[in-house]
Amino acid sequence: MAPVIDTTFPLKAIADAHRHLEHGGQVGKIVVTVPAGTTRPTRHKGCPTRW
């Protein structure tokens, strides 16, 4: 079984993706695409998030 994709947004439209999610009308997953060559942000010392 494969996930159902409702809408795909580019990373630069992340605010639009969030508004779409808040609206609550999606039927499947909301996908945010990240451009090739994009790197992760540097993890700051003391940050509890694991990369």
C-alpha distance matrix in Angstrom:
0.0 3.8 6.8 9.3 12.6 15.6 18.4 19.5 22.9 25.1 26.5 29.8 28.5 27.1 29.4 27.9 24.4 25.8 27.6 24.5 22.8 26.0 26.2 23.1 22.1 18.7 15.6 13.1 13.8 17.2 17.4 20.9 21.7 24.5 27.0 27.3 30.1 29.7 30.6 30.1 33.0 35.6 35.2 38.4 40.2 39.5 36.2 34.0 30.7 29.3 28.2
3.8 0.0 3.8 6.5 9.2 12.6 15.0 15.8 19.2 21.4 22.8 26.2 24.9 23.7 26.1 24.6 21.1 22.8 24.7 21.6 20.1 23.6 23.9 21.1 20.0 16.4 13.8 10.7 10.9 13.9 13.9 17.3 18.0 20.8 23.3 23.8 26.8 26.3 27.5 27.1 30.1 32.8 32.7 35.9 38.0 37.5 34.1 32.1 28.7 27.5 26.0
6.8 3.8 0.0 3.8 6.4 9.5 12.0 13.1 16.4 18.8 20.2 23.4 21.8 20.4 22.7 21.2 17.6 19.1 21.0 18.0 16.4 19.8 20.2 17.5 16.6 12.9 10.6 7.2 7.1 10.4 10.9 14.5 15.9 18.9 21.7 22.7 25.6 24.7 25.9 25.3 28.0 30.8 30.7 33.7 35.9 35.3 31.7 29.9 26.5 25.7 24.4
9.3 6.5 3.8 0.0 3.8 6.4 9.4 11.3 14.8 17.8 19.6 22.4 20.4 19.5 21.3 19.3 16.0 17.8 19.1 15.8 14.7 18.1 17.9 15.4 13.8 10.2 7.7 4.8 6.0 9.1 10.2 14.0 15.7 19.1 21.8 23.3 26.5 25.5 27.1 26.7 29.2 32.3 32.3 35.3 37.7 37.1 33.5 31.8 28.4 28.0 26.6
12.6 9.2 6.4 3.8 0.0 3.8 5.8 7.5 11.1 14.1 16.1 18.8 16.8 16.1 18.1 16.0 12.8 15.1 16.4 13.1 12.7 16.3 16.2 14.3 12.8 9.1 7.9 5.0 4.7 6.2 7.1 10.7 12.4 16.0 18.6 20.5 23.7 22.7 24.5 24.3 26.7 30.0 30.4 33.3 36.0 35.7 31.9 30.7 27.2 26.9 25.3
15.6 12.6 9.5 6.4 3.8 0.0 3.8 7.1 10.3 13.8 16.0 18.1 15.5 15.0 16.3 13.7 10.9 13.2 13.8 10.2 10.3 13.7 13.0 11.4 9.4 6.0 5.8 4.6 5.3 5.7 7.9 11.2 13.4 17.1 19.8 22.2 25.4 24.0 26.0 25.7 27.7 31.1 31.5 34.1 37.0 36.5 32.7 31.6 28.2 28.5 27.0
18.4 15.0 12.0 9.4 5.8 3.8 0.0 3.8 6.6 10.3 12.7 14.6 11.9 12.0 13.6 10.8 8.4 11.4 12.1 8.9 9.9 13.4 13.0 12.4 10.8 7.9 9.1 7.9 7.1 5.1 6.3 8.7 10.7 14.4 16.8 19.5 22.7 21.3 23.6 23.6 25.4 29.0 29.7 32.3 35.4 35.2 31.4 30.7 27.4 27.7 26.0
19.5 15.8 13.1 11.3 7.5 7.1 3.8 0.0 3.8 6.9 9.6 11.7 9.8 10.2 12.6 10.4 8.1 11.6 13.0 10.6 11.6 15.2 15.4 15.2 14.2 11.3 12.6 10.7 8.6 5.9 4.6 5.8 7.1 10.8 13.0 15.8 19.0 17.6 20.1 20.5 22.5 26.1 27.2 29.9 33.1 33.3 29.6 29.2 25.7 25.8 23.7
22.9 19.2 16.4 14.8 11.1 10.3 6.6 3.8 0.0 3.8 6.4 8.0 6.1 6.9 9.5 7.8 6.2 9.8 11.4 10.0 11.4 14.6 15.1 15.8 15.4 13.1 15.2 13.6 11.2 7.7 6.2 4.9 6.2 9.2 11.3 14.7 17.5 15.7 18.3 18.7 20.2 24.0 25.2 27.7 31.1 31.5 27.8 27.8 24.4 24.9 22.8
25.1 21.4 18.8 17.8 14.1 13.8 10.3 6.9 3.8 0.0 3.8 5.4 5.5 7.0 10.2 9.5 8.7 11.9 13.8 13.2 14.5 17.4 18.3 19.3 19.1 16.9 18.9 17.0 14.2 10.8 8.4 5.5 4.8 6.5 8.0 11.6 14.2 12.5 15.4 16.2 17.8 21.6 23.3 25.8 29.4 30.1 26.6 27.1 23.7 24.0 21.5
26.5 22.8 20.2 19.6 16.1 16.0 12.7 9.6 6.4 3.8 0.0 3.8 5.3 5.2 8.9 9.7 8.8 11.0 13.6 13.9 14.6 17.1 18.8 19.8 20.4 18.3 20.5 18.4 15.2 11.8 9.4 5.7 5.6 5.5 7.6 11.2 12.9 10.4 12.8 13.1 14.3 18.1 19.7 22.1 25.7 26.5 23.0 23.7 20.4 21.0 18.7
29.8 26.2 23.4 22.4 18.8 18.1 14.6 11.7 8.0 5.4 3.8 0.0 3.8 5.7 8.1 9.0 9.7 11.8 13.6 14.4 15.9 17.8 19.2 20.9 21.5 19.9 22.5 20.9 18.1 14.4 12.6 9.1 9.0 8.7 9.5 13.2 14.6 12.1 14.7 15.2 15.7 19.4 21.3 23.3 27.0 27.9 24.6 25.7 22.7 23.6 21.4
28.5 24.9 21.8 20.4 16.8 15.5 11.9 9.8 6.1 5.5 5.3 3.8 0.0 3.8 5.4 5.3 6.5 8.9 10.1 10.8 12.7 14.5 15.6 17.5 17.9 16.6 19.5 18.4 15.9 12.1 11.2 8.4 9.6 10.6 12.2 16.0 17.8 15.4 17.7 17.9 18.4 22.1 23.6 25.4 29.0 29.5 26.0 26.7 23.7 24.9 23.0
27.1 23.7 20.4 19.5 16.1 15.0 12.0 10.2 6.9 7.0 5.2 5.7 3.8 0.0 3.8 5.4 5.0 6.2 8.7 9.8 10.6 12.4 14.3 15.8 16.9 15.5 18.4 17.0 14.2 10.6 9.9 7.2 9.4 10.3 12.8 16.4 17.9 15.0 16.7 16.1 16.4 20.1 21.0 22.9 26.3 26.5 22.9 23.3 20.4 21.7 20.2
29.4 26.1 22.7 21.3 18.1 16.3 13.6 12.6 9.5 10.2 8.9 8.1 5.4 3.8 0.0 3.8 5.4 5.1 6.2 8.6 9.9 10.5 12.3 14.7 16.1 15.6 18.9 18.2 15.9 12.4 12.7 10.6 13.2 14.1 16.5 20.1 21.5 18.4 20.0 19.1 18.9 22.3 23.0 24.3 27.7 27.6 24.1 24.6 22.0 23.9 22.8
27.9 24.6 21.2 19.3 16.0 13.7 10.8 10.4 7.8 9.5 9.7 9.0 5.3 5.4 3.8 0.0 3.8 5.4 5.1 6.1 8.6 9.8 10.5 12.9 13.5 13.1 16.5 16.2 14.4 10.8 11.7 10.3 12.9 14.7 16.9 20.6 22.6 20.0 22.0 21.5 21.8 25.3 26.2 27.7 31.1 31.0 27.4 27.6 24.9 26.4 25.2
24.4 21.1 17.6 16.0 12.8 10.9 8.4 8.1 6.2 8.7 8.8 9.7 6.5 5.0 5.4 3.8 0.0 3.8 5.5 5.1 6.3 8.7 9.9 11.2 12.0 10.7 13.8 13.0 10.8 7.2 8.3 7.5 10.8 13.0 15.9 19.3 21.4 18.9 20.6 19.9 20.6 24.2 24.7 26.6 29.8 29.6 25.8 25.7 22.7 24.0 22.8
25.8 22.8 19.1 17.8 15.1 13.2 11.4 11.6 9.8 11.9 11.0 11.8 8.9 6.2 5.1 5.4 3.8 0.0 3.8 5.4 5.0 6.2 8.6 10.1 12.0 11.4 14.8 14.2 12.1 9.1 10.7 10.0 13.5 15.3 18.4 21.7 23.4 20.4 21.6 20.3 20.5 23.8 23.9 25.4 28.4 27.7 24.0 23.7 21.1 22.9 22.3
27.6 24.7 21.0 19.1 16.4 13.8 12.1 13.0 11.4 13.8 13.6 13.6 10.1 8.7 6.2 5.1 5.5 3.8 0.0 3.8 5.4 5.0 6.1 8.9 10.5 11.0 14.7 15.1 13.9 11.1 13.2 12.9 16.2 18.2 21.0 24.5 26.4 23.5 25.0 23.8 23.9 27.2 27.4 28.7 31.7 31.0 27.4 27.1 24.7 26.6 26.1
24.5 21.6 18.0 15.8 13.1 10.2 8.9 10.6 10.0 13.2 13.9 14.4 10.8 9.8 8.6 6.1 5.1 5.4 3.8 0.0 3.8 5.5 5.2 6.9 7.5 7.5 11.2 11.7 11.0 8.5 11.2 11.8 15.2 17.9 20.7 24.1 26.4 23.9 25.6 24.7 25.3 28.7 28.9 30.6 33.6 32.9 29.2 28.6 25.9 27.4 26.7
22.8 20.1 16.4 14.7 12.7 10.3 9.9 11.6 11.4 14.5 14.6 15.9 12.7 10.6 9.9 8.6 6.3 5.0 5.4 3.8 0.0 3.8 5.4 5.5 7.5 6.9 10.3 10.4 9.3 7.5 10.7 11.7 15.4 18.0 21.2 24.4 26.5 23.8 25.0 23.7 24.3 27.5 27.3 29.0 31.7 30.7 27.0 26.0 23.4 24.9 24.5
26.0 23.6 19.8 18.1 16.3 13.7 13.4 15.2 14.6 17.4 17.1 17.8 14.5 12.4 10.5 9.8 8.7 6.2 5.0 5.5 3.8 0.0 3.8 5.3 8.4 9.4 12.8 13.6 12.9 11.3 14.4 15.0 18.7 21.0 24.2 27.4 29.3 26.4 27.4 25.7 25.9 28.9 28.5 29.7 32.3 31.1 27.5 26.6 24.4 26.4 26.4
26.2 23.9 20.2 17.9 16.2 13.0 13.0 15.4 15.1 18.3 18.8 19.2 15.6 14.3 12.3 10.5 9.9 8.6 6.1 5.2 5.4 3.8 0.0 3.8 5.8 8.0 11.6 13.3 13.6 12.2 15.5 16.6 20.1 22.7 25.7 29.0 31.2 28.6 30.0 28.6 29.0 32.2 31.9 33.3 36.0 34.8 31.2 30.3 28.0 29.8 29.6
23.1 21.1 17.5 15.4 14.3 11.4 12.4 15.2 15.8 19.3 19.8 20.9 17.5 15.8 14.7 12.9 11.2 10.1 8.9 6.9 5.5 5.3 3.8 0.0 3.8 5.7 8.7 10.6 11.4 11.1 14.8 16.6 20.2 23.1 26.3 29.3 31.7 29.1 30.4 28.9 29.6 32.7 32.3 33.8 36.3 35.0 31.4 30.0 27.6 29.2 29.1
22.1 20.0 16.6 13.8 12.8 9.4 10.8 14.2 15.4 19.1 20.4 21.5 17.9 16.9 16.1 13.5 12.0 12.0 10.5 7.5 7.5 8.4 5.8 3.8 0.0 3.8 6.5 9.3 11.1 11.0 14.6 16.9 20.1 23.4 26.3 29.3 32.0 29.8 31.5 30.4 31.4 34.7 34.5 36.4 39.0 37.9 34.2 32.9 30.3 31.5 31.1
18.7 16.4 12.9 10.2 9.1 6.0 7.9 11.3 13.1 16.9 18.3 19.9 16.6 15.5 15.6 13.1 10.7 11.4 11.0 7.5 6.9 9.4 8.0 5.7 3.8 0.0 3.8 5.7 7.4 7.7 11.4 14.1 17.2 20.6 23.6 26.4 29.2 27.2 28.8 27.9 29.3 32.6 32.5 34.6 37.3 36.3 32.6 31.2 28.4 29.2 28.5
15.6 13.8 10.6 7.7 7.9 5.8 9.1 12.6 15.2 18.9 20.5 22.5 19.5 18.4 18.9 16.5 13.8 14.8 14.7 11.2 10.3 12.8 11.6 8.7 6.5 3.8 0.0 3.8 7.2 9.1 12.4 15.7 18.5 22.0 25.0 27.4 30.4 28.7 30.3 29.4 31.1 34.4 34.2 36.5 39.1 38.1 34.3 32.7 29.7 30.2 29.5
13.1 10.7 7.2 4.8 5.0 4.6 7.9 10.7 13.6 17.0 18.4 20.9 18.4 17.0 18.2 16.2 13.0 14.2 15.1 11.7 10.4 13.6 13.3 10.6 9.3 5.7 3.8 0.0 3.8 6.7 9.5 13.1 15.7 19.2 22.3 24.4 27.3 25.7 27.2 26.4 28.3 31.5 31.4 33.9 36.4 35.6 31.8 30.2 27.0 27.2 26.3
13.8 10.9 7.1 6.0 4.7 5.3 7.1 8.6 11.2 14.2 15.2 18.1 15.9 14.2 15.9 14.4 10.8 12.1 13.9 11.0 9.3 12.9 13.6 11.4 11.1 7.4 7.2 3.8 0.0 3.8 6.2 9.8 12.5 15.8 19.0 21.1 23.9 22.2 23.5 22.6 24.6 27.8 27.7 30.3 32.9 32.2 28.4 27.0 23.7 23.8 22.7
17.2 13.9 10.4 9.1 6.2 5.7 5.1 5.9 7.7 10.8 11.8 14.4 12.1 10.6 12.4 10.8 7.2 9.1 11.1 8.5 7.5 11.3 12.2 11.1 11.0 7.7 9.1 6.7 3.8 0.0 3.8 6.7 9.9 13.2 16.4 19.0 21.7 19.7 21.3 20.6 22.3 25.7 25.9 28.5 31.3 30.8 27.0 26.0 22.7 23.1 21.8
17.4 13.9 10.9 10.2 7.1 7.9 6.3 4.6 6.2 8.4 9.4 12.6 11.2 9.9 12.7 11.7 8.3 10.7 13.2 11.2 10.7 14.4 15.5 14.8 14.6 11.4 12.4 9.5 6.2 3.8 0.0 3.8 6.3 9.7 12.9 15.3 18.0 16.3 18.1 17.8 19.9 23.4 24.0 26.8 29.8 29.7 26.0 25.3 21.7 21.7 19.8
20.9 17.3 14.5 14.0 10.7 11.2 8.7 5.8 4.9 5.5 5.7 9.1 8.4 7.2 10.6 10.3 7.5 10.0 12.9 11.8 11.7 15.0 16.6 16.6 16.9 14.1 15.7 13.1 9.8 6.7 3.8 0.0 3.8 6.6 9.9 12.7 15.2 13.1 15.1 14.9 16.8 20.4 21.4 24.1 27.3 27.6 23.9 23.7 20.2 20.3 18.2
21.7 18.0 15.9 15.7 12.4 13.4 10.7 7.1 6.2 4.8 5.6 9.0 9.6 9.4 13.2 12.9 10.8 13.5 16.2 15.2 15.4 18.7 20.1 20.2 20.1 17.2 18.5 15.7 12.5 9.9 6.3 3.8 0.0 3.8 6.6 9.2 12.1 10.7 13.2 13.9 16.3 19.9 21.4 24.4 27.7 28.5 24.9 25.0 21.4 21.1 18.4
24.5 20.8 18.9 19.1 16.0 17.1 14.4 10.8 9.2 6.5 5.5 8.7 10.6 10.3 14.1 14.7 13.0 15.3 18.2 17.9 18.0 21.0 22.7 23.1 23.4 20.6 22.0 19.2 15.8 13.2 9.7 6.6 3.8 0.0 3.8 6.5 8.7 6.9 9.5 10.7 13.2 16.7 18.6 21.7 25.1 26.2 22.8 23.4 19.8 19.3 16.3
27.0 23.3 21.7 21.8 18.6 19.8 16.8 13.0 11.3 8.0 7.6 9.5 12.2 12.8 16.5 16.9 15.9 18.4 21.0 20.7 21.2 24.2 25.7 26.3 26.3 23.6 25.0 22.3 19.0 16.4 12.9 9.9 6.6 3.8 0.0 3.8 6.3 5.8 9.4 11.8 14.2 17.6 20.1 23.1 26.5 28.1 25.0 26.0 22.5 21.8 18.5
27.3 23.8 22.7 23.3 20.5 22.2 19.5 15.8 14.7 11.6 11.2 13.2 16.0 16.4 20.1 20.6 19.3 21.7 24.5 24.1 24.4 27.4 29.0 29.3 29.3 26.4 27.4 24.4 21.1 19.0 15.3 12.7 9.2 6.5 3.8 0.0 3.8 5.5 8.7 11.7 14.7 17.6 20.2 23.4 26.7 28.5 25.6 26.6 23.1 21.9 18.3
30.1 26.8 25.6 26.5 23.7 25.4 22.7 19.0 17.5 14.2 12.9 14.6 17.8 17.9 21.5 22.6 21.4 23.4 26.4 26.4 26.5 29.3 31.2 31.7 32.0 29.2 30.4 27.3 23.9 21.7 18.0 15.2 12.1 8.7 6.3 3.8 0.0 3.8 6.3 9.8 12.5 15.0 17.9 21.1 24.2 26.5 23.9 25.3 22.0 20.7 17.1
29.7 26.3 24.7 25.5 22.7 24.0 21.3 17.6 15.7 12.5 10.4 12.1 15.4 15.0 18.4 20.0 18.9 20.4 23.5 23.9 23.8 26.4 28.6 29.1 29.8 27.2 28.7 25.7 22.2 19.7 16.3 13.1 10.7 6.9 5.8 5.5 3.8 0.0 3.8 6.9 9.3 12.2 15.1 18.2 21.5 23.5 20.8 22.2 18.9 18.1 14.7
30.6 27.5 25.9 27.1 24.5 26.0 23.6 20.1 18.3 15.4 12.8 14.7 17.7 16.7 20.0 22.0 20.6 21.6 25.0 25.6 25.0 27.4 30.0 30.4 31.5 28.8 30.3 27.2 23.5 21.3 18.1 15.1 13.2 9.5 9.4 8.7 6.3 3.8 0.0 3.8 6.5 8.9 11.7 14.9 18.1 20.2 17.7 19.2 16.2 15.1 11.7
30.1 27.1 25.3 26.7 24.3 25.7 23.6 20.5 18.7 16.2 13.1 15.2 17.9 16.1 19.1 21.5 19.9 20.3 23.8 24.7 23.7 25.7 28.6 28.9 30.4 27.9 29.4 26.4 22.6 20.6 17.8 14.9 13.9 10.7 11.8 11.7 9.8 6.9 3.8 0.0 3.8 6.4 8.5 11.9 15.0 16.8 14.1 15.5 12.5 11.6 8.5
33.0 30.1 28.0 29.2 26.7 27.7 25.4 22.5 20.2 17.8 14.3 15.7 18.4 16.4 18.9 21.8 20.6 20.5 23.9 25.3 24.3 25.9 29.0 29.6 31.4 29.3 31.1 28.3 24.6 22.3 19.9 16.8 16.3 13.2 14.2 14.7 12.5 9.3 6.5 3.8 0.0 3.8 6.2 8.9 12.4 14.4 11.9 14.1 11.6 11.8 9.5
35.6 32.8 30.8 32.3 30.0 31.1 29.0 26.1 24.0 21.6 18.1 19.4 22.1 20.1 22.3 25.3 24.2 23.8 27.2 28.7 27.5 28.9 32.2 32.7 34.7 32.6 34.4 31.5 27.8 25.7 23.4 20.4 19.9 16.7 17.6 17.6 15.0 12.2 8.9 6.4 3.8 0.0 3.8 6.2 9.4 12.0 10.3 13.0 11.3 11.3 9.5
35.2 32.7 30.7 32.3 30.4 31.5 29.7 27.2 25.2 23.3 19.7 21.3 23.6 21.0 23.0 26.2 24.7 23.9 27.4 28.9 27.3 28.5 31.9 32.3 34.5 32.5 34.2 31.4 27.7 25.9 24.0 21.4 21.4 18.6 20.1 20.2 17.9 15.1 11.7 8.5 6.2 3.8 0.0 3.8 6.5 8.6 6.8 9.3 8.2 8.4 7.8
38.4 35.9 33.7 35.3 33.3 34.1 32.3 29.9 27.7 25.8 22.1 23.3 25.4 22.9 24.3 27.7 26.6 25.4 28.7 30.6 29.0 29.7 33.3 33.8 36.4 34.6 36.5 33.9 30.3 28.5 26.8 24.1 24.4 21.7 23.1 23.4 21.1 18.2 14.9 11.9 8.9 6.2 3.8 0.0 3.8 6.2 5.6 9.2 9.4 10.7 11.1
40.2 38.0 35.9 37.7 36.0 37.0 35.4 33.1 31.1 29.4 25.7 27.0 29.0 26.3 27.7 31.1 29.8 28.4 31.7 33.6 31.7 32.3 36.0 36.3 39.0 37.3 39.1 36.4 32.9 31.3 29.8 27.3 27.7 25.1 26.5 26.7 24.2 21.5 18.1 15.0 12.4 9.4 6.5 3.8 0.0 3.8 5.6 8.8 10.3 11.3 12.5
39.5 37.5 35.3 37.1 35.7 36.5 35.2 33.3 31.5 30.1 26.5 27.9 29.5 26.5 27.6 31.0 29.6 27.7 31.0 32.9 30.7 31.1 34.8 35.0 37.9 36.3 38.1 35.6 32.2 30.8 29.7 27.6 28.5 26.2 28.1 28.5 26.5 23.5 20.2 16.8 14.4 12.0 8.6 6.2 3.8 0.0 3.8 6.2 8.9 10.6 12.9
36.2 34.1 31.7 33.5 31.9 32.7 31.4 29.6 27.8 26.6 23.0 24.6 26.0 22.9 24.1 27.4 25.8 24.0 27.4 29.2 27.0 27.5 31.2 31.4 34.2 32.6 34.3 31.8 28.4 27.0 26.0 23.9 24.9 22.8 25.0 25.6 23.9 20.8 17.7 14.1 11.9 10.3 6.8 5.6 5.6 3.8 0.0 3.8 5.5 8.0 10.2
34.0 32.1 29.9 31.8 30.7 31.6 30.7 29.2 27.8 27.1 23.7 25.7 26.7 23.3 24.6 27.6 25.7 23.7 27.1 28.6 26.0 26.6 30.3 30.0 32.9 31.2 32.7 30.2 27.0 26.0 25.3 23.7 25.0 23.4 26.0 26.6 25.3 22.2 19.2 15.5 14.1 13.0 9.3 9.2 8.8 6.2 3.8 0.0 3.8 6.5 9.7
30.7 28.7 26.5 28.4 27.2 28.2 27.4 25.7 24.4 23.7 20.4 22.7 23.7 20.4 22.0 24.9 22.7 21.1 24.7 25.9 23.4 24.4 28.0 27.6 30.3 28.4 29.7 27.0 23.7 22.7 21.7 20.2 21.4 19.8 22.5 23.1 22.0 18.9 16.2 12.5 11.6 11.3 8.2 9.4 10.3 8.9 5.5 3.8 0.0 3.8 6.6
29.3 27.5 25.7 28.0 26.9 28.5 27.7 25.8 24.9 24.0 21.0 23.6 24.9 21.7 23.9 26.4 24.0 22.9 26.6 27.4 24.9 26.4 29.8 29.2 31.5 29.2 30.2 27.2 23.8 23.1 21.7 20.3 21.1 19.3 21.8 21.9 20.7 18.1 15.1 11.6 11.8 11.3 8.4 10.7 11.3 10.6 8.0 6.5 3.8 0.0 3.8
28.2 26.0 24.4 26.6 25.3 27.0 26.0 23.7 22.8 21.5 18.7 21.4 23.0 20.2 22.8 25.2 22.8 22.3 26.1 26.7 24.5 26.4 29.6 29.1 31.1 28.5 29.5 26.3 22.7 21.8 19.8 18.2 18.4 16.3 18.5 18.3 17.1 14.7 11.7 8.5 9.5 9.5 7.8 11.1 12.5 12.9 10.2 9.7 6.6 3.8 0.0
